[in-house]
């Protein structure tokens, strides 16, 4: 999994590439745990994500909770059809803000 980050005026954009699964999810979790202190909005761009496991879903849910707790917002953008199917089956399409 490749993770590219950009921060502009308190907004962090994280672009993911590859598979968000048990082996790779901890890398994204580290970003969520350690780099959101001064962030008011987090955008996760998933255009190049091939697969999301339950571990990946857990990290996204944790990011959503962390951003809401601090009055911020998480947005997930450019979700590929296969990943969108996972979001719909699990109900994450109703939990996350998708664009």
Backbone as numpy.savetxt, mean C-alpha at the origin, in Angstrom:
# Nx Ny Nz CAx CAy CAz Cx Cy Cz
10.58 -7.84 -4.97 9.74 -6.68 -4.97 10.63 -5.44 -4.97
10.32 -4.56 -5.86 11.02 -3.27 -5.92 10.10 -2.22 -5.30
10.65 -1.39 -4.43 9.90 -0.31 -3.78 10.63 0.99 -4.07
9.93 1.90 -4.77 10.49 3.22 -5.02 9.65 4.25 -4.27
10.31 5.12 -3.51 9.61 6.11 -2.70 9.95 7.53 -3.17
8.95 8.38 -3.06 9.14 9.79 -3.36 8.29 10.57 -2.35
8.88 11.62 -1.79 8.14 12.46 -0.84 8.16 13.89 -1.35
6.97 14.46 -1.47 6.83 15.85 -1.89 5.81 16.50 -0.97
6.23 17.49 -0.21 5.37 18.28 0.67 4.48 17.41 1.55
5.08 16.44 2.22 4.33 15.61 3.16 3.54 14.48 2.55
3.63 14.32 1.23 2.92 13.24 0.55 3.96 12.22 0.06
3.83 10.99 0.54 4.74 9.94 0.10 4.03 9.09 -0.96
4.72 8.90 -2.07 4.25 8.00 -3.12 5.19 6.80 -3.13
4.61 5.62 -3.02 5.37 4.38 -3.02 4.94 3.59 -4.25
5.88 3.33 -5.14 5.62 2.55 -6.34 6.18 1.14 -6.14
5.29 0.16 -6.29 5.67 -1.23 -6.07 5.79 -1.95 -7.41
6.73 -2.88 -7.46 6.90 -3.70 -8.66 7.23 -5.12 -8.21
6.47 -6.08 -8.72 6.73 -7.48 -8.39 5.58 -8.09 -7.62
5.92 -8.95 -6.66 4.94 -9.69 -5.88 4.96 -9.21 -4.43
3.80 -8.83 -3.91 3.66 -8.40 -2.51 3.16 -9.62 -1.74
4.11 -10.35 -1.15 3.79 -11.63 -0.52 4.59 -11.79 0.77
4.55 -12.97 1.34 5.17 -13.24 2.64 6.64 -12.82 2.70
7.38 -13.09 1.65 8.82 -12.78 1.64 9.07 -11.29 1.46
8.25 -10.61 0.67 8.51 -9.21 0.32 7.72 -8.20 1.15
6.60 -8.62 1.72 5.75 -7.69 2.48 6.48 -7.01 3.64
7.39 -7.69 4.34 8.10 -7.00 5.44 8.87 -5.76 5.00
9.31 -5.71 3.75 10.02 -4.52 3.28 9.07 -3.33 3.21
7.84 -3.56 2.73 6.85 -2.48 2.70 6.41 -2.14 4.12
6.30 -3.16 4.96 5.91 -2.94 6.35 6.93 -2.05 7.07
8.20 -2.22 6.73 9.25 -1.39 7.32 9.06 0.09 6.95
8.70 0.34 5.71 8.41 1.71 5.26 7.25 2.27 6.07
6.19 1.49 6.20 4.99 1.93 6.94 5.33 2.19 8.41
6.13 1.33 8.99 6.46 1.46 10.41 7.41 2.61 10.72
8.32 2.90 9.78 9.41 3.82 10.11 9.45 5.14 9.36
8.68 5.29 8.32 8.87 6.47 7.47 7.63 7.34 7.30
6.59 7.14 8.10 5.36 7.90 7.91 5.15 9.01 8.93
6.13 9.25 9.78 5.94 10.21 10.87 5.47 11.58 10.38
6.12 12.16 9.39 5.76 13.49 8.91 4.93 13.44 7.63
4.37 12.29 7.31 3.61 12.12 6.08 2.12 12.33 6.36
1.48 13.16 5.54 0.05 13.42 5.70 -0.80 12.59 4.75
-0.19 12.11 3.66 -0.90 11.27 2.70 0.08 10.26 2.13
-0.41 9.05 1.95 0.39 7.98 1.40 -0.33 7.42 0.17
0.36 7.40 -0.94 -0.18 6.83 -2.17 0.66 5.62 -2.53
-0.01 4.49 -2.72 0.67 3.26 -3.13 0.25 2.97 -4.57
1.22 3.00 -5.48 0.97 2.76 -6.89 1.29 1.29 -7.17
0.29 0.55 -7.64 0.44 -0.90 -7.80 0.41 -1.35 -9.26
0.64 -0.46 -10.19 0.54 -0.79 -11.62 1.39 -1.99 -12.01
2.53 -2.17 -11.35 3.46 -3.25 -11.71 3.47 -4.39 -10.68
2.40 -4.51 -9.90 2.30 -5.60 -8.93 1.59 -6.77 -9.59
2.22 -7.93 -9.52 1.69 -9.12 -10.16 0.77 -9.93 -9.26
0.99 -9.83 -7.93 0.31 -10.72 -7.00 0.34 -10.10 -5.61
-0.75 -10.29 -4.84 -0.79 -9.86 -3.45 -1.28 -11.03 -2.60
-0.52 -11.39 -1.58 -0.92 -12.45 -0.66 -1.58 -11.84 0.58
-1.98 -12.70 1.50 -2.58 -12.20 2.74 -1.57 -11.36 3.54
-0.29 -11.68 3.42 0.74 -10.87 4.10 0.77 -9.46 3.53
0.64 -9.34 2.23 0.58 -8.03 1.59 -0.66 -7.26 1.98
-1.79 -7.96 2.05 -3.04 -7.32 2.47 -2.92 -6.79 3.90
-2.27 -7.58 4.77 -2.09 -7.16 6.15 -1.29 -5.87 6.24
-0.25 -5.75 5.43 0.58 -4.54 5.44 -0.24 -3.34 4.96
-1.02 -3.53 3.90 -1.86 -2.43 3.40 -2.89 -2.01 4.45
-3.48 -2.98 5.13 -4.45 -2.67 6.19 -3.77 -1.91 7.32
-2.57 -2.33 7.69 -1.83 -1.62 8.73 -1.51 -0.19 8.34
-1.16 0.01 7.07 -0.88 1.37 6.58 -2.14 2.22 6.62
-3.26 1.63 6.22 -4.55 2.34 6.26 -4.87 2.78 7.69
-4.73 1.87 8.64 -5.02 2.20 10.04 -4.08 3.26 10.58
-2.81 3.14 10.25 -1.82 4.11 10.74 -2.11 5.50 10.17
-2.42 5.58 8.90 -2.70 6.89 8.30 -3.98 7.49 8.87
-5.02 6.69 9.04 -6.27 7.20 9.62 -6.07 7.67 11.05
-5.29 6.94 11.84 -5.05 7.30 13.23 -4.38 8.66 13.37
-3.60 9.03 12.37 -2.92 10.32 12.43 -3.61 11.39 11.60
-4.84 11.09 11.13 -5.62 12.06 10.35 -5.18 12.16 8.91
-4.41 11.18 8.45 -3.94 11.18 7.06 -4.79 10.27 6.18
-4.30 10.04 4.99 -5.06 9.24 4.04 -4.13 8.31 3.27
-4.61 7.10 3.03 -3.93 6.14 2.16 -4.78 5.98 0.91
-4.13 6.08 -0.23 -4.78 5.85 -1.52 -3.98 4.80 -2.27
-4.68 3.83 -2.86 -4.04 2.80 -3.66 -4.46 3.04 -5.10
-3.48 3.20 -5.98 -3.76 3.58 -7.37 -3.27 2.53 -8.36
-3.86 2.57 -9.55 -3.43 1.76 -10.69 -3.35 0.27 -10.34
-4.42 -0.23 -9.77 -4.46 -1.63 -9.35 -4.74 -2.53 -10.56
-3.86 -3.48 -10.85 -4.08 -4.40 -11.97 -5.29 -5.30 -11.71
-5.93 -5.80 -12.77 -7.13 -6.62 -12.61 -6.96 -7.82 -11.67
-5.85 -8.54 -11.74 -5.66 -9.71 -10.87 -5.60 -9.31 -9.40
-4.96 -8.19 -9.11 -4.88 -7.70 -7.73 -6.24 -7.15 -7.30
-6.95 -6.50 -8.21 -8.28 -5.98 -7.89 -9.23 -7.13 -7.54
-9.08 -8.26 -8.22 -9.89 -9.44 -7.89 -9.65 -9.86 -6.44
-8.40 -9.85 -6.01 -8.08 -10.20 -4.62 -8.72 -9.19 -3.67
-8.63 -7.91 -4.01 -9.24 -6.87 -3.17 -10.75 -7.08 -3.06
-11.40 -7.43 -4.15 -12.85 -7.62 -4.15 -13.24 -8.87 -3.36
-12.53 -9.96 -3.55 -12.84 -11.21 -2.85 -12.68 -11.04 -1.34
-11.69 -10.28 -0.93 -11.40 -10.11 0.50 -12.15 -8.92 1.13
-12.81 -8.13 0.32 -13.51 -6.95 0.83 -12.63 -5.73 0.98
-11.39 -5.83 0.56 -10.47 -4.69 0.67 -10.87 -3.55 -0.26
-11.65 -3.84 -1.28 -12.13 -2.77 -2.15 -13.07 -1.83 -1.40
-13.59 -2.28 -0.28 -14.47 -1.43 0.54 -13.71 -0.77 1.68
-12.52 -1.29 2.00 -11.71 -0.76 3.09 -10.75 0.31 2.60
-10.11 0.06 1.46 -9.09 0.96 0.92 -9.71 1.96 -0.04
-9.09 3.12 -0.15 -9.46 4.10 -1.16 -8.69 3.74 -2.43
-9.43 3.29 -3.45 -8.82 2.84 -4.70 -9.08 3.84 -5.81
-8.05 4.10 -6.59 -8.20 5.00 -7.74 -7.52 4.40 -8.93
